[in-house]
Amino acid sequence: MSSSSLRKKSDLSLVSRIRVGYLRVFLANLQEVLLGTKLSFLFLAIPLAIVAKYRHFGCPWVFALSLLGLTPLAERISFLTEQIAFYTGPTVGGLLNATCGNATELIIAILALTQHKVDVVKYSLLGSILSNLLLVLGTSLLCGGIANISKEQNFDRKQADVNSQLLLLGLMCHVLPLMFKFAGKKSPEITDVAILQLSRASSIIMLIAYIAYLVFQLWTHGQLFEAQESEEDDDDVISDESPAIGFGSAFIWLALMTGVVALLSEYVVATIEAASDSWGLSISFISVILLPIVGNAAEHAGAIIFA
């Protein structure tokens, strides 16, 4: 599946009439990036969120418009990383998609921590884990099966071993502090200090493991993560897809959209409590359900595309 169902083909007939080269390229990129999705109408929510913020329309309006604005941005980030992957290969493209796709969650977590909203961080991370393990994985397997309905989906054993070991490491780093808490109920003060130290050590271990995984994936064992050609490829039709925009343009647009994501994420964190009180929804529900769906939209779309 080479393109998402949210994509639509851009009509560049009017742009091709422009004689100035740089202006023609800029307008073509503008049309491909902003109008090349069926969610393009949601881009209107971005300026509306900014206006609602500075015209004091109310925190619920700012929160809702910011969430709506994040949705097409996440899908376009997936599109831009796919364009970059045409020039860098699927490995680096997938790495960019994972990094930039988590920009919303990372920024929300950092801003929430600076404002001492620890519960928002914990709930959003929990929702992100559940969303990736259940929603994203299930949808990817379903779409991959539909796109290759006449073939059996094959997975590389070595890649599966690496991913399962990383999953086991992450599970242990999360479970050990929890087990420590239940094991030390008789001395809660000492236990709290030990849990804090163990949690910090676990976070450092997971960060080092992620860096080691990147080195393993991109440099030392990059051949294991390249696209595998099956024996049935001789009967398949070769795809004639080509990048819609240039590498430099895609990178610039990716940086700009990541900046807008940071701005809207700041609005979300600042107004989440007021929106919770106004709508009668708990912060845990908003953080576990709504934020991960929007934050993982880029990864979700990217997983469907590569499936």
Secondary structure, DSSP 4 states (H G I P E B T S, - for coil): --S-TTB-----TTGGG---HHHHHHHHHHHHHHSSBTTGGGGGHHHHHHHHHHTT--HHHHHHHHHHHHHHHHHHHHHHHHHHHHHH-HHHHHHHHHHHHTHHHHHHHHHHHHTT-HHHHHHHHHHHHHIIIIIIHHHHHHHHHHHTTTS-----HHHHHHHHHHHHHHHHHHHHHHHHHHHTTTSHHHHHHHHHHHHHHHHHHHHHHHHHHHHIIIIITGGGGSPPPPGGGGGSPPP----SS-HHHHHHHHHHHHHHHHHHHHHHHHHHHHHHHHHT--HHHIIIIIHHHHHTHHHHHHHHHH-
